[in-house]
C-alpha cells in the first residue's frame, strides 16, 4: 500500500520513472545532479514505489536533529560524520557486509554546491563491499528519474570518476538549482 502511495505522489509531482530498482541485493546508486534536499525526497518516493526494499542514503549527521531525526532514519538516512572519512567508509562497508539487502544512494559531488572535482568515496566503498555501481539520475528539467546504467569499475578511482562525470555531462541533466551543477 505504501509503495503505491509513493508511486502516486511521484506521478502527482510530475515525475516519470525510466527504470525499476537495481537487480542486485547490494549496490551503490549515484544520484546526480545533487542540488537540493528535495533530491532525497524524490529519490525516496521513486525507490519506495517499487516495493523493492529500503534504499539508504548518507546524510550529514548535523541533519539528524529533532523533530526530523526519526523520519530521516525511517526513510533510509544514515548519519554521516564527515570529519573522519576512514571511519565513515569502514562503517558503511560493515553495513554492506552485515546485511542481506543494502542499497546505498550516494552523491559523488559530496555537496549541493557546484564542484568540479567529484569525490571517490563511492568507489572505495563499492570495491571494499564488492558491489556494483549504478549511474542514477533525477533530471529536474524533464522530471525523469532512474537508477541508471551499471558502471564497471576499474582499479583507478579518479579515472573512473572522470569517465562517470563525462557520461553525466553527455546526458545534459538539469538540477533543481541548475547553477549548482557542473560536471567538468
PEDADA-V215862 format. One record per pair of residues at least 4 apart in sequence whose ideal C-beta (glycine too) atoms are under 7 Angstrom apart, sorted by the first residue. I is the first residue (numbers start at 1). GAP is how many residues later the second one is. D is the distance in whole Angstrom. If there is no record, write none. Layout:
i->{I	I}
gap->{GAP	GAP}
d->{D	D}
This chain:
i->{1	2	2	3	3	3	3	3	4	5	6	6	6	6	7	7	8	9	9	10	10	10	10	11	14	15	15	15	16	16	17	17	17	18	18	18	19	19	20	21	21	21	21	22	22	22	22	22	24	24	25	25	26	26	26	26	26	27	27	27	27	28	28	28	28	28	28	28	29	29	29	29	29	29	30	30	30	30	30	30	30	31	31	31	31	31	31	31	32	32	32	32	32	33	33	33	34	34	34	34	35	35	35	35	35	35	36	36	36	38	38	39	39	40	40	41	42	42	42	43	43	43	44	44	44	45	46	47	53	53	54	55	55	55	56	56	56	56	56	56	57	57	57	57	58	58	58	59	59	59	59	59	59	60	60	61	61	61	63	64	64	64	65	68	69	70	71	72	73	80	81	84	85	85	86	87	88	89	89	89	89	90	91	92	92	92	93	93	93	93	94	95	95	96	96	96	97	105	106	108	108	108	108	109	109	110	110	111	112	113	114	114	114	114	116	116	118	118	120	120	120	120	121	122	122	123	123	123	123	123	124	124	125	126	126	126	127	132	133	133	134	134	134	134	135	135	135	135	135	135	136	136	136	137	137	137	137	137	138	139	139	139	139	140	140	140	141	151	153	154	154	156	157	158	159	160	161	162	163	164	165	165	165	166	167	168	168	169	169	174	175	175}
gap->{4	4	46	4	45	46	47	48	4	4	4	39	42	43	4	42	4	4	36	5	35	36	39	4	129	27	128	130	127	128	29	128	129	126	127	128	127	128	30	26	29	31	126	5	7	81	112	125	107	108	75	76	70	76	77	103	105	76	104	105	107	76	78	94	97	98	103	105	26	74	76	105	107	118	76	78	92	103	104	105	106	8	12	74	75	76	105	107	75	76	105	136	141	140	142	148	5	73	75	78	77	140	141	142	145	146	76	140	141	4	138	4	99	4	17	4	4	96	103	4	62	95	4	31	32	4	99	8	48	50	22	21	48	50	20	22	46	47	48	49	19	20	21	48	20	22	48	4	13	18	19	20	21	20	22	18	19	20	9	5	8	15	4	4	4	4	4	5	4	8	7	4	4	36	4	4	4	4	32	35	36	4	4	4	12	33	4	32	35	36	4	4	7	6	33	35	32	31	16	10	11	14	53	6	9	5	9	4	68	67	65	66	67	68	66	68	43	47	4	37	38	41	4	4	11	4	30	34	37	38	4	33	4	5	7	27	26	18	18	20	13	14	15	16	13	14	16	29	32	33	10	11	12	8	9	11	34	36	7	4	5	34	35	34	35	36	33	13	7	5	6	4	4	4	4	4	4	4	4	4	4	18	19	4	4	5	15	14	15	4	5	6}
d->{7	6	7	6	6	5	7	4	6	6	6	5	4	4	6	4	6	6	5	5	4	6	6	7	5	6	5	6	6	5	6	6	7	5	7	4	4	5	6	6	4	4	6	4	7	6	6	5	7	6	6	5	6	5	7	7	4	5	5	5	6	5	6	5	6	5	6	5	7	7	5	5	4	5	6	5	6	7	7	6	6	6	6	5	7	5	5	7	7	7	6	5	7	5	4	4	5	4	5	6	5	3	5	4	4	5	6	4	6	6	6	6	6	6	6	7	6	5	6	6	6	6	6	5	7	6	5	4	5	7	5	6	4	5	4	5	7	7	5	7	6	6	7	4	5	4	6	5	6	5	7	7	6	5	6	4	6	5	6	5	6	5	6	6	7	6	6	4	6	6	6	6	6	7	6	6	7	6	6	6	6	6	7	7	7	5	6	6	5	5	6	6	6	5	4	6	7	7	5	4	6	6	7	5	6	7	4	6	6	6	7	5	7	5	6	7	5	6	6	4	6	5	6	6	6	6	6	4	6	7	6	7	6	5	5	6	7	5	5	6	5	5	7	6	4	5	5	6	6	7	6	5	5	7	6	6	7	6	5	7	5	5	6	5	6	4	3	6	5	6	6	6	6	6	7	6	6	7	7	6	6	5	6	6	7	6	5	4	6	5	6	4}
